[in-house]
Amino acid sequence: MSVVDEGIRLEENNTISFGNYELDEKLKVENFKVDEDLYKVRTHKLVTRFSKNGHLVLEAVPGAAVFNFSSNDKRTKFRASGLGQTQFTLELEDDAQYDLSVDGVKIGRVHARFAGKLSFSAALKDEPVEIKLVRK
């Protein structure tokens, strides 16, 4: 299975990978510093929660492993593996619309509502699937 055993890590390409859905007990990593930002991850089989500077970035229920996470004003992109249907919640720009694609297949347009919260589901498996959100 594809997980991040240490909870969180910085990849060579400056993206972040995090999460371990194989754990029965919660793993928490706090104050993971990248440049001037502090990241926190809480992960186990029931939930993976990823925060930046005290604000939610991504939550996966049940837990998931997320690889090569990157996000800017226009695009959020990552690969994820897990154990089936997984609900993602991301905090993006308030009241913005995004085109969602999973493994290169355009799923449709999703809307970030109050406080920029955006939710969608994806069927995960051992082999990571690519998820991309592009702001419209």
PyMOL commands that set and color helices and strands:
alter all, ss='L'
color gray80, all
select helices_A, chain A and resi 114-116
alter helices_A, ss='H'
color red, helices_A
select strands_A, chain A and resi 8-10+16-18+27-34+37-43+48-52+55-61+65-71+75-81+84-91+97-102+105-111+117-124+129-135
alter strands_A, ss='S'
color yellow, strands_A
deselect
rebuild
show_as cartoon
